[in-house]
């Protein structure tokens, strides 16, 4: 096996870190692209039951853009899990004011095609409110 073929093979099976700049992007359209990289759909060895997805670093989450009046119309649901527990609905602008990264964290989860196995991929997303990453 040549060194070029071995490099291709290594790039296919390894987890690559992708950086996505969310500045002035619609988070729900960006979620489709981010979800494809989390699942590994861009790789030739993709299978729905295999865990071959990559890591994604999302920067500038504070400066996302929602179209039209969607800041006041889109609602996020949260439930504590307790019976008769606190179910809350939060508007997008309120959620963004409390935590600028929360909308970008929840956007891929709103996609209908996710199973429980694919939800485990979400720790591979790293959201940052500004353009610098401090780790």
Beta strands, then each sheet from edge to edge (+ up, - down):
strand 1: 17-21
strand 2: 55-59
strand 3: 75-79
strand 4: 87-91
strand 5: 125-127
sheet 1: 1+ 2+ 5+
sheet 2: 3+ 4-
end
